[in-house]
């Protein structure tokens, strides 16, 4: 897979994907943010639920999972591994993240699935995100946020061939 390392090209790829596939969105550019706390401080967007995105791998490194939850949820990875059948999971390295979703730490979001045409990465989405009217996510870079409506978010997964596991993600 040929990933884009230039942030401007990455955002252009994400926006082009949305436009080409008729997925409505609002784009908001901002300073680079790397954590949920920084987003709270530096990004003022009223519309949509804020997300936290985790990229994990199973113990043997054979399965990779993108977990999308509300920004304020602390995920119980041990329980999640049991509940989903992935077993013990831990955070994937920046190299694995780039290899499988084509993004750097701080830019992980549900839009990363556009860089996973083989659907190697499994997606687990918290039911609260799945049912939200609008969802905020990074468009492959952490210097912008896009707001997608619910049908647009679901269409993104449909187009890329990803079938998210929608559950109440266990919290600590």
FIMARLUM-866128 format. One record per atom (N, C-alpha, C, O, CB): residue in three letters; x, y, z. Coordinates in steps of 0.05 Angstrom, whole numbers, plus 5000, padded with zeros to 4 digits. Glycine has a CB too. Layout:
N
ALAXYZ...
END
This chain:
172
UNK501749765000UNK500050005000UNK501850255000UNK503850265015UNK498150005024UNK501150444984UNK502650684982UNK501350904998UNK499451034990UNK502950774952UNK502450945023UNK501251145040UNK502551415035UNK504751435026UNK501551065070UNK501051625042UNK501951895038UNK503151995064UNK501851995085UNK499552075029UNK505652085062UNK506952185086UNK506752485089UNK507252595110UNK509852105087UNK505852615068UNK505452905069UNK502652975080UNK500652885068UNK505853025040UNK502553125102UNK499953175114UNK497953315095UNK495553245095UNK500253355138UNK498853495078UNK497053625060UNK495953435039UNK493553445033UNK498453855045UNK497553245030UNK496653045011UNK494652855025UNK492752765013UNK498952894999UNK495252795050UNK493452615065UNK490652735068UNK488652595064UNK494652555093UNK490552985076UNK487853105080UNK486453135053UNK484053095051UNK488153385093UNK487953195032UNK486753205005UNK485552934997UNK483452924985UNK488753304985UNK487052715004UNK486052444997UNK483452395012UNK481552295001UNK488152235005UNK483352465038UNK480952415054UNK478552575044UNK476352475041UNK481552485084UNK479052835038UNK476853005028UNK475952915001UNK473552904995UNK477853295027UNK477852834984UNK477052734957UNK475352474960UNK473452444945UNK479552674940UNK476052304978UNK474552054983UNK471652124990UNK469752014979UNK475851885005UNK471352315009UNK468652395018UNK467052514995UNK464752444990UNK468852595041UNK468352694980UNK466952834958UNK466252634936UNK464052634925UNK468753054947UNK468152464928UNK467752274907UNK465452084913UNK463952004895UNK470252114901UNK465152014938UNK463151824946UNK460551944957UNK458851814967UNK464251644967UNK460352214953UNK457852354960UNK457252344990UNK454952344998UNK455652234946UNK459352345007UNK458952345035UNK459152635045UNK461252755043UNK461052165050UNK456852745055UNK456953025064UNK458753055089UNK458852875106UNK454153125070UNK460053285091UNK461853335114UNK462153635118UNK461753795100UNK464553195110UNK463053705142UNK463953975148UNK466853945155UNK467553775170UNK462254105171UNK468454125144UNK471354125150UNK472054355168UNK471254575164UNK472954135124UNK473654295189UNK474654495208UNK477654465211UNK478554265222UNK473154475235UNK479154665201UNK482054655204UNK482854775231UNK481454955241UNK483454805181UNK484954675243UNK485854765269UNK488754695274UNK489954555257UNK484154655292UNK489954785295UNK492654715302UNK492754405307UNK490754285313UNK493654865328UNK495154295304UNK495554005309UNK494753935338UNK495554075357UNK498453925303UNK493253725341UNK492453625367UNK493253325368UNK492953175349UNK489453665372UNK494153245391UNK495152965394UNK493552805415UNK493752555415UNK498052965401UNK492052935432UNK490552795452UNK487652905454UNK487053125443UNK491952825480UNK485952755467UNK483252845471UNK483153105487UNK481553275482UNK481652625486UNK485053125507UNK485153375523UNK485853615505UNK484753835509UNK487153345545UNK487753585487UNK488453805469UNK486153885451UNK485754125446UNK490953725452UNK484653685442UNK482253755426UNK480353925442UNK479254115432UNK480853495416UNK479953845467UNK478153995485UNK479054285488UNK477354465489UNK477953865512UNK481654325489UNK482754595493UNK482854755468UNK482154995469UNK485554565504UNK483554635446UNK484154795422UNK482154785399UNK482254955381UNK486654695411UNK480254605400UNK478354575378UNK475554635388UNK474454495406UNK478454295365UNK474254835377UNK471554905385UNK469554855363UNK469055025346UNK471355195395UNK468554605363UNK466454525344UNK464154435360UNK464454265378UNK467454305324UNK461854545355UNK459454475371UNK458154215362UNK457054065378UNK457454705371UNK458154175336UNK456553955324UNK458053695326UNK460453675320UNK455954025295UNK456653485333UNK457753215332UNK459053115358UNK459953275374UNK459753195310UNK458952855361UNK460252725384UNK463252705379UNK464152625357UNK458952445389UNK464752775399UNK467652745398UNK468452455402UNK467252315418UNK469152935418UNK470452365387UNK471252085389UNK474052065400UNK475752245398UNK471051955362UNK474551825411UNK477251745418UNK477751485402UNK475951315400UNK477651695450UNK480051465391UNK480651245373UNK483151095382UNK485251225386UNK480951335344UNK482950835385UNK485250675394UNK485950465373UNK484150345362UNK484650535422UNK488450435368UNK489350225349UNK490850015366UNK492950075378UNK491250345327UNK489749775366UNK490949555382UNK491449315365UNK490549295342UNK489049485405UNK492949135376UNK493648885363UNK493348655383UNK493448695407UNK496548885351UNK492948415372UNK492748185390UNK495648105399UNK497548215389UNK491347945377UNK495747915417UNK498347835429UNK500347755408UNK502747815411UNK497847605449UNK499547615387UNK501347515367UNK501847715344UNK503447665326UNK500347255355UNK500347935345UNK500648135324UNK499448065297UNK500148175277UNK503548195320UNK497647875297UNK496347785273UNK493747935267UNK492947975244UNK495747485274UNK492448025288UNK489948175285UNK490248465295UNK491548505316UNK487548035299UNK489248645280UNK489448935287UNK486549045288UNK484848975272UNK491149095266UNK486149215308UNK483449315313UNK483449615317UNK485149715332UNK482249165338UNK481649745304UNK481150035309UNK478650045327UNK476549945320UNK480750195282UNK478950175350UNK476850205369UNK475950495369UNK477650675373UNK477650105398UNK473450545365UNK472350815365UNK470250845387UNK468250705388UNK471050885337UNK470851025406UNK469051065429UNK468651365434UNK470151535423UNK470350935455UNK466751435451UNK466451725459UNK469051815472UNK470551665485UNK464051765478UNK469652075468UNK472252185477UNK472752155507UNK475152145515UNK472252485471UNK470752125523UNK471152115552UNK470951825564UNK470751795588UNK469152285566UNK471051635546UNK470851355556UNK473551235559UNK475251245541UNK469151185535UNK474051115583UNK476550965588UNK476050675581UNK474450545595UNK477551005618UNK477350575562UNK476850305552UNK478250095569UNK480650125575UNK477750275522UNK476849885576UNK478049655590UNK478949455569UNK477349295559UNK475949525610UNK481449475561UNK482549315539UNK482449015546UNK481948855528UNK485349395533UNK482848945571UNK482748655578UNK479948545574UNK479548335562UNK483648625608UNK477948695584UNK475148605580UNK474348615551UNK472848435541UNK473248775597UNK475248815536UNK474648835508UNK475748585493UNK474348475476UNK475849095496UNK478148505499UNK479348275487UNK477748025492UNK477447855474UNK482148235496UNK476747995516UNK475047765523UNK472447775509UNK471547585497UNK474647755554UNK471148015510UNK468448045498UNK468448005468UNK466547905457UNK467448325505UNK470548085455UNK470648075426UNK471947815415UNK471747755391UNK472048315415UNK473347675432UNK474747435423UNK477547485413UNK478847305403UNK473147295402UNK478547735415UNK481247795406UNK483347705426UNK485747705419UNK481448095400UNK482547645450UNK484447565471UNK485847815481UNK484748035480UNK486547365460UNK488247775492UNK489647995503UNK490548185481UNK491948105462UNK492147895519UNK489848435483UNK490648635463UNK492348855476UNK492148905500UNK488148765450UNK494048975460UNK495649195469UNK495949395446UNK495249335423UNK498549095478UNK496849625453UNK497049835432UNK498949765410UNK501149655415UNK497850105445UNK498249825386UNK499949775363UNK502049995361UNK501550225370UNK498349765337UNK504349925351UNK506550115348UNK505950315326UNK504250275309UNK509149965342UNK507350545327UNK507050735305UNK507650615277UNK506350695258UNK508850975310UNK509450425276UNK510150295251UNK507750125241UNK507050135217UNK512650125254UNK506549985259UNK504149825252UNK501850005244UNK500349945225UNK503349635275UNK501550215258UNK499450405252UNK499750515224UNK497850535209UNK499450635273UNK502150595217UNK502750695190UNK502250485169UNK501150535148UNK505550815188UNK503250245175UNK502950015156UNK500049955150UNK499349905127UNK504449775167UNK498349945171UNK495649855167UNK493550065162UNK491550015149UNK494849695191UNK493950305174UNK491950525170UNK493050765156UNK491650955149UNK490750605196UNK495750765152UNK496950995137UNK496851255152UNK496851465139UNK495551025112UNK496851255178UNK496751495194UNK498851485216UNK499851265223UNK493951545205UNK499451715227UNK501351735249UNK499851755275UNK497451835275UNK503251975245UNK501151695298UNK499851735324UNK498752025326UNK500052215317UNK501751675347UNK496452045337UNK495152315339UNK493152365317UNK491552545318UNK497252525340UNK493352205295UNK491552235272UNK489751995268UNK488351985248UNK493252285247UNK489751815287UNK488051575285UNK485151655286UNK484251805303UNK488651375307UNK483551555267UNK480751605266UNK479351395249UNK480651245235UNK480051895256UNK476751405250UNK475251205233UNK475751245204UNK475251065188UNK472251235239UNK476751475195UNK477351525167UNK479751365158UNK480251335134UNK477851815162UNK481351255177UNK483651095170UNK482950855153UNK484650745139UNK485151005194UNK480350765154UNK479550535139UNK479850575109UNK479950375094UNK476750455146UNK479950825100UNK480250865071UNK483050775062UNK483450745038UNK479751165064UNK484950745081UNK487650655074UNK487950355079UNK490150255079UNK489650805091UNK485750215083UNK485749925089UNK483949785069UNK481949665078UNK484949875118UNK484549785044UNK482749665024UNK482449355027UNK480449245018UNK483749724996UNK484349225040UNK484148935044UNK482548865069UNK482148635074UNK486948815045UNK481649065083UNK480149035108UNK481648855128UNK480448685142UNK477348905102UNK484248905130UNK485948755149UNK485248845178UNK485348685197UNK488948795143UNK484649095181UNK484049205207UNK481049175214UNK479349255198UNK484849505209UNK480549045236UNK477749025246UNK476949285259UNK478649425270UNK477448775266UNK474449345259UNK473449595271UNK471449525293UNK469549375288UNK472149785249UNK471849635316UNK469949605338UNK468949885345UNK470550065351UNK471249465363UNK466349925344UNK465250195349UNK463250175373UNK461549995374UNK463850305324UNK463650365391UNK461750375413UNK458950455403UNK458750615385UNK462750585434UNK456950335415UNK454150375406UNK453450675407UNK451750765391UNK452250215424UNK454550825426UNK453951105428UNK454851255403UNK453551435393UNK455151235453UNK457151185393UNK458251305368UNK456551225345UNK455751385328UNK461251235363UNK455850965343UNK454350855321UNK451650985318UNK450551025296UNK454050555324UNK450451055341UNK447751175341UNK447751485340UNK445651605339UNK446251075365UNK450051605342UNK450251895343UNK449252025316UNK449751905295UNK453051995349UNK447952245318UNK447052385294UNK449352485277UNK449252475252UNK445152615301UNK451452595291UNK453852695277UNK456252605293UNK456252585318UNK453753005275UNK458452545278UNK460952455290UNK463252625280UNK463352695257UNK461352145284UNK465052685298UNK467452835291UNK469852645288UNK470152455304UNK468153055312UNK471452685268UNK473852525265UNK476052675249UNK475452865234UNK473152255251UNK478452585252UNK480652705236UNK480652585208UNK480152345204UNK483452645250UNK481152755188UNK481252655160UNK484152575153UNK485352695136UNK480252875141UNK485152375167UNK487852255164UNK490152435175UNK492452355174UNK488352205135UNK489452665185UNK491452845197UNK490252975222UNK487752995224UNK492453065177UNK491953065240UNK490853175265UNK490753485264UNK490653615285UNK492553085288UNK490853595241UNK490653885238UNK487953975227UNK487554205219UNK492853995219UNK486053785226UNK483353845217UNK481453635230UNK482253415238UNK483153835186UNK478953715230UNK476853535239UNK474553555219UNK473953775210UNK475853605268UNK473453325212UNK471053325195UNK468753225212UNK469053055230UNK471453155170UNK466353335206UNK463953245219UNK462353095198UNK461653205177UNK462253485231UNK461752845204UNK460152675186UNK457452625199UNK457152595223UNK461652405180UNK455352615182UNK452752535194UNK452752235196UNK454452095184UNK450352635176UNK450752125210UNK450651835215UNK450551675189UNK452151475187UNK448251775232UNK448851735170UNK448851585146UNK451551595131UNK452351405118UNK446651675127UNK452851825132UNK455451855119UNK457551685132UNK459251555118UNK456352145120UNK457551675159UNK459451505173UNK459051205165UNK460951065159UNK459251535204UNK456551125165UNK455950845158UNK456650785129UNK457550565123UNK453050785164UNK456250985112UNK456950945083UNK459950915080UNK460850765063UNK455851185066UNK461451055096UNK464451035095UNK465250745099UNK466950645084UNK465751215116UNK464050615119UNK464750335125UNK463750155102UNK465149965095UNK463650245152UNK461450215092UNK460250045071UNK462050065046UNK462749855034UNK457450145064UNK462850305038UNK464550335014UNK467250195017UNK468150074998UNK464950635009UNK468450215041UNK471050095045UNK470949795050UNK473049655051UNK472450235067UNK468549685054UNK468249405059UNK468649325088UNK468749085094UNK470149255042UNK468849515106UNK469249455134UNK466449415147UNK464649585144UNK470849685149UNK466149205162UNK463649145177UNK464249175206UNK465248985219UNK462448865170UNK463749415218UNK464449455246UNK462949275265UNK460549205260UNK463949745253UNK464249195286UNK462849055308UNK461849285326UNK463449435338UNK464848855323UNK459249305329UNK458049515344UNK457249405371UNK455549225373UNK455649645329UNK458549495393UNK457949395420UNK458149625440UNK459049845433UNK460049175427UNK457349575464UNK457949765485UNK460749685494UNK461149495508UNK455849745509UNK462649845486UNK465449795492UNK465849805522UNK465050005535UNK467349995477UNK466949605534UNK467349605564UNK469149825573UNK471149885560UNK468349335573UNK468449945595UNK470050165606UNK471150085633UNK470149905647UNK468450425607UNK473250225641UNK474550185667UNK473250355688UNK473950355711UNK477550245666
END
